[in-house]
Amino acid sequence: MPPKRKSAVLEPVIDLTGDQPEPQQAAQAAAGPSAVEPATKKARPSDVGEGSSTTARKGGAAAAPASWRDVVLEGEEEGCVPVYDDCNDIRRKIRALQKEPGFKVTHWLRDIGNINNNSYQRFMKASGPTGGAENGTYYAAYVYFEKRRIAEGKKKSPKRLRIEAEHPGGLPLEDRRRVWVFMPR
C-alpha cells in the first residue's frame, strides 16, 4: 500500500540489519517501472558558430545580419534614405507590429530614434498615402521596416518595385494636401 503522505516517502529508511536493499532501490522497486525518470536530452554540438543562419551551415550565400540594428542602409549616415513606402503602408506595418506578442510602442519608439509619442500619435491618426509624410515617425519607421526586411531576407513587394520605378529618388516627404497650388486665371 502506498504511503499517505509525501513526507513518509521522503524520509530515509535506514536498516541496520543489512538484509534489505538500499533505500533508493527499495523505493524504486515499490513504485514500479513507471517511476523511473526519463533521461534528459542534450543539444547536439555544432561546428558552426552561434547566431549563424542555415545558409551559412549549408555553405550558401553570406549570412544574414543577426539584428535589424546591424543593417546599414545607403545614405543612412547622412539621414537621406530614399523612402519607397507610402504612409498608409507604414501605418499598416506598424499596426501589424503592434499585434506581435511582447511589443511595446514606447520601447520601439526609443529604438527607432527617440520619437516622441505625440508625434507618433499624430502620424497614426493621419490618413491617406501622403498624410503624415512630414512627420519624423514616418521616416524613422520606414528605415526600421526596411532594415528589418533586409535582415529577414524578404523580397520587395510589387507595389514597392512600382514606386521605385516611378520615383527613383524616393517619395517626397511632404503632405500633398498641405501644398498650395497657384494657377493663372
C-alpha positions in Angstrom: 0.0 0.0 0.0 1.5 3.4 -1.0 2.2 5.9 1.8 -0.5 8.5 2.6 1.9 11.5 3.0 4.7 12.8 0.9 6.8 13.2 4.0 6.6 9.5 4.5 8.1 8.8 1.1 10.8 11.4 1.5 12.0 10.2 4.9 15.1 8.0 4.6 14.7 4.4 5.8 17.8 3.1 7.4 18.0 -0.6 8.0 20.9 -1.7 10.2 20.3 -5.4 9.7 21.6 -5.3 6.1 19.0 -7.8 4.8 17.1 -5.3 2.6 18.4 -3.4 -0.4 19.4 0.3 -0.3 16.6 2.9 0.4 16.6 4.3 -3.2 16.4 0.9 -4.8 13.7 -0.1 -2.4 11.6 3.0 -3.2 12.0 2.4 -7.0 11.1 -1.3 -6.6 8.0 -0.4 -4.6 6.9 2.3 -7.1 7.3 0.1 -10.1 8.8 0.8 -13.5 6.7 3.9 -14.2 8.6 5.9 -11.5 11.9 5.8 -13.4 12.7 9.3 -14.7 13.4 9.7 -18.4 16.8 10.7 -19.5 17.2 14.4 -20.3 18.0 15.3 -23.9 21.2 17.3 -24.7 21.7 19.6 -27.6 24.0 18.4 -30.3 27.2 20.3 -30.7 27.6 22.2 -33.9 30.8 23.1 -35.8 29.2 26.4 -36.9 29.4 29.4 -34.6 26.4 30.7 -32.6 24.0 33.1 -34.3 24.7 31.7 -37.7 22.0 31.2 -40.3 21.1 28.0 -42.1 22.6 29.3 -45.3 26.0 29.6 -43.6 25.7 26.0 -42.4 24.9 24.8 -46.0 27.8 26.8 -47.4 25.5 29.1 -49.3 25.4 32.9 -49.6 26.6 35.3 -46.9 24.9 35.1 -43.5 22.1 37.5 -42.8 22.6 40.0 -40.1 21.6 38.9 -36.6 19.5 42.0 -35.9 17.9 44.9 -37.8 20.4 47.2 -36.0 23.3 45.6 -37.8 21.9 46.6 -41.3 23.3 49.8 -42.7 21.3 51.4 -45.5 22.7 53.6 -48.3 22.5 57.2 -47.2 21.7 56.4 -43.6 24.7 58.3 -42.2 23.6 61.5 -44.0 19.9 61.0 -43.0 18.7 60.8 -46.6 17.5 57.3 -47.1 15.0 57.3 -50.1 11.5 56.3 -49.0 9.6 53.9 -51.2 6.6 53.1 -49.0 3.7 55.5 -48.6 2.3 56.5 -45.2 -0.6 54.0 -45.5 1.9 51.1 -45.9 3.9 52.2 -42.9 0.8 52.6 -40.7 -0.3 49.1 -41.8 3.1 47.7 -40.9 3.0 49.4 -37.5 -0.4 48.0 -36.7 0.8 44.5 -37.6 3.8 45.1 -35.4 1.6 46.0 -32.5 -0.1 42.6 -32.7 3.2 40.8 -32.1 3.4 39.4 -28.5 5.6 41.4 -26.2 5.6 44.5 -28.4 5.7 47.9 -26.5 5.3 51.1 -28.5 7.4 53.2 -26.1 10.3 50.8 -26.4 10.0 50.7 -30.2 9.9 54.5 -30.5 13.0 54.7 -28.4 14.8 52.1 -30.5 14.0 53.7 -33.9 15.3 57.2 -32.9 13.7 58.6 -29.7 10.5 59.5 -31.4 8.1 61.5 -29.3 4.8 59.7 -28.5 2.8 62.7 -29.5 4.4 62.7 -32.9 3.7 59.0 -33.3 0.0 59.5 -32.3 -0.4 62.4 -34.9 1.1 60.1 -37.6 -1.2 57.2 -36.8 -4.3 59.5 -36.8 -3.4 60.9 -40.2 -4.9 59.3 -43.3 -4.1 59.0 -47.0 -0.9 58.0 -48.8 0.8 61.3 -48.0 -0.9 62.1 -44.7 1.8 62.4 -42.1 4.7 62.3 -44.6 6.3 65.3 -43.0 6.2 63.6 -39.6 9.5 62.2 -38.2 7.8 59.0 -37.3 7.2 58.2 -41.0 10.9 58.4 -41.9 12.1 56.6 -38.8 9.6 53.8 -39.1 10.4 53.4 -42.8 14.1 53.0 -42.0 13.2 50.4 -39.3 11.0 48.4 -41.6 13.5 48.5 -44.5 16.3 47.3 -42.2 14.0 44.6 -40.8 13.1 43.4 -44.3 16.7 43.1 -45.3 17.6 41.4 -42.0 14.8 38.8 -42.5 15.8 38.3 -46.2 12.4 39.2 -47.6 11.8 40.4 -51.2 10.5 43.7 -52.2 6.7 43.9 -52.8 5.3 44.6 -56.3 4.0 47.9 -55.1 7.4 48.8 -53.8 9.0 47.9 -57.2 6.4 50.1 -59.0 7.1 53.1 -56.7 10.9 52.7 -57.2 10.3 52.8 -61.0 8.0 55.9 -60.8 10.1 57.8 -58.2 13.8 56.8 -58.5 14.8 59.3 -55.7 12.1 58.1 -53.3 8.7 59.6 -52.4 8.6 63.3 -51.4 8.4 63.8 -47.6 5.6 66.3 -47.8 1.9 66.1 -47.3 0.3 66.8 -50.7 -2.9 68.2 -49.1 -0.9 71.0 -47.4 0.8 72.1 -50.7 -0.6 75.3 -52.2 -1.0 75.3 -56.0 -1.3 78.7 -57.7 -2.9 78.7 -61.1 -3.3 81.6 -63.6 -6.8 82.9 -64.3 
